[in-house]
Amino acid sequence: MSGVAQGGRDDSEVKALLPEDAAVRLQSLQLAQGRATLVLDAGGLDAAARAQLERTVRLALAGSVEEVRIAMTADKAAAAAPVPTGPRILAVGSGKGGVGKSTLSANLAVALARMGRRVGLVDADIYGPSQARLLGTEGQRATAHDGKLVPVESAWGVPALSMAHLSAAGQAIAWRGPKISGALLQLVDAHWDGAEVLVIDLPPGTGDVQLTMLQRCKPAGAVIVSTPQDLALIDAARAVELFAKGGVPVLGVVENMAGYACPHCGETSDPFGCGGAESAAADMGVPFLGRIPLDIAIRREGDAGTPTAAGTGPRADAFAALARQVAAWLDETA
Ligand SMILES: Nc1ncnc2c1ncn2[C@@H]1O[C@H](COP(=O)(O)OP(=O)(O)OP(=O)(O)O)[C@@H](O)[C@H]1O
């Protein structure tokens, strides 16, 4: 479907504004609400050349659209070929950082495992991995076999792979270069033998890792995490849009850090507001998957590597309720 930019310009007119070096690298262009989102093939370009390409595109489109978003893929040829993976991939994303996406990914995986599902966990936050800490596997290192990584086992029935598990194994499998996309693919295309679903904890935002995920890993679905604040919800809407445009069904939005139960008096308050994600999900036309309370015990348990979902009580139940919905979706879409 063609979009229309500021001043009534359509896709082809905007494309015509691009300098030739950018036009030949253009993989896709989308126009919506005055915003142009371009995916450019940056194969063979070093960091300086990528920055220069981005500057020329922004300059060329300035005044013609209100906002320009540019994503660069590393390699056109690589982008064409999907990675064959056994398990179905469930991406957990958020537009904004710090909303509890890693905490939610770990607990969702553990809650699914408790229901008897065979689930693995990939920490796609290449530069800021946190799953080794959340699952209590910090001291473990992944091994490699037949050129592929072997995930580490956690105590919660969830095998996992994270950059934090790789320092030794990285050398053993001849790391395929510094590209972040390559790193992600090695985590995904590993020995996930027997797993029916891989939960992937994505870094926040809509950058290289997300694009690699969409183009090469073909997620079966995505869960979006948001806190109740407006700013987080605006970014959540962007994440929903990114997956929807990539043809990935969005299972729905989870509201994290909703409702603070005071550990002293038991009174519940809503420091970040309440209900924002539910109405935002309705606006976005995606299901609302429920609330996870803001509870200091969830942070403590995460820091201690003993995921909340492995325990009992209302906060574990909140993750179990989410896992039931995901399990139902796995069955419906099998
Ligand atoms: N429901 C919750 N109640 C209390 N603390 C929480 C909750 N969810 C997450 N946290 C805490 O908030 C902090 C951020 O969580 P987390 O690292 O999971 O977020 P993230 O979205 O993955 O962050 P990043 O953008 O850095 O990847 C952590 O200290 C975590 O323990």
The ligand as an SDF file (V2000), in Angstrom:
LIG
                    3D

 31 33  0  0  0  0  0  0  0  0999 V2000
    7.0930   -5.8150   37.8990 N   0  0  0  0  0  0  0  0  0  0  0  0
    8.2240   -5.3770   38.4320 C   0  0  0  0  0  0  0  0  0  0  0  0
    8.2970   -5.0110   39.7400 N   0  0  0  0  0  0  0  0  0  0  0  0
    9.4470   -4.5420   40.2750 C   0  0  0  0  0  0  0  0  0  0  0  0
   10.5820   -4.3830   39.5950 N   0  0  0  0  0  0  0  0  0  0  0  0
   10.5800   -4.7330   38.2870 C   0  0  0  0  0  0  0  0  0  0  0  0
    9.4140   -5.2400   37.6460 C   0  0  0  0  0  0  0  0  0  0  0  0
    9.7270   -5.4990   36.3480 N   0  0  0  0  0  0  0  0  0  0  0  0
   11.0260   -5.1700   36.2090 C   0  0  0  0  0  0  0  0  0  0  0  0
   11.5390   -4.6970   37.3560 N   0  0  0  0  0  0  0  0  0  0  0  0
   12.8810   -4.1820   37.5940 C   0  0  0  0  0  0  0  0  0  0  0  0
   13.0680   -3.0600   36.7220 O   0  0  0  0  0  0  0  0  0  0  0  0
   14.3990   -3.0380   36.2210 C   0  0  0  0  0  0  0  0  0  0  0  0
   14.3510   -3.0790   34.7010 C   0  0  0  0  0  0  0  0  0  0  0  0
   13.8290   -4.3480   34.3140 O   0  0  0  0  0  0  0  0  0  0  0  0
   14.3960   -5.1260   33.0460 P   0  0  0  0  0  0  0  0  0  0  0  0
   15.8890   -5.1610   33.0470 O   0  0  0  0  0  0  0  0  0  0  0  0
   13.6730   -6.4270   32.9800 O   0  0  0  0  0  0  0  0  0  0  0  0
   13.8740   -4.1450   31.9280 O   0  0  0  0  0  0  0  0  0  0  0  0
   14.2020   -4.1080   30.3690 P   0  0  0  0  0  0  0  0  0  0  0  0
   13.0230   -3.5040   29.7260 O   0  0  0  0  0  0  0  0  0  0  0  0
   14.6050   -5.4580   29.8820 O   0  0  0  0  0  0  0  0  0  0  0  0
   15.4330   -3.1530   30.3940 O   0  0  0  0  0  0  0  0  0  0  0  0
   16.4870   -2.8460   29.2000 P   0  0  0  0  0  0  0  0  0  0  0  0
   15.8270   -1.8170   28.3630 O   0  0  0  0  0  0  0  0  0  0  0  0
   17.6750   -2.3290   29.9610 O   0  0  0  0  0  0  0  0  0  0  0  0
   16.7500   -4.1340   28.4830 O   0  0  0  0  0  0  0  0  0  0  0  0
   15.1110   -4.2240   36.8540 C   0  0  0  0  0  0  0  0  0  0  0  0
   15.7830   -3.7900   38.0060 O   0  0  0  0  0  0  0  0  0  0  0  0
   13.9690   -5.1690   37.2190 C   0  0  0  0  0  0  0  0  0  0  0  0
   14.2980   -6.0050   38.3390 O   0  0  0  0  0  0  0  0  0  0  0  0
  1  2  1  0
  2  3  1  0
  2  7  2  0
  3  4  2  0
  4  5  1  0
  5  6  2  0
  6  7  1  0
  6 10  1  0
  7  8  1  0
  8  9  2  0
  9 10  1  0
 10 11  1  0
 11 12  1  0
 11 30  1  0
 12 13  1  0
 13 14  1  0
 13 28  1  0
 14 15  1  0
 15 16  1  0
 16 17  2  0
 16 18  1  0
 16 19  1  0
 19 20  1  0
 20 21  2  0
 20 22  1  0
 20 23  1  0
 23 24  1  0
 24 25  2  0
 24 26  1  0
 24 27  1  0
 28 29  1  0
 28 30  1  0
 30 31  1  0
M  END
$$$$
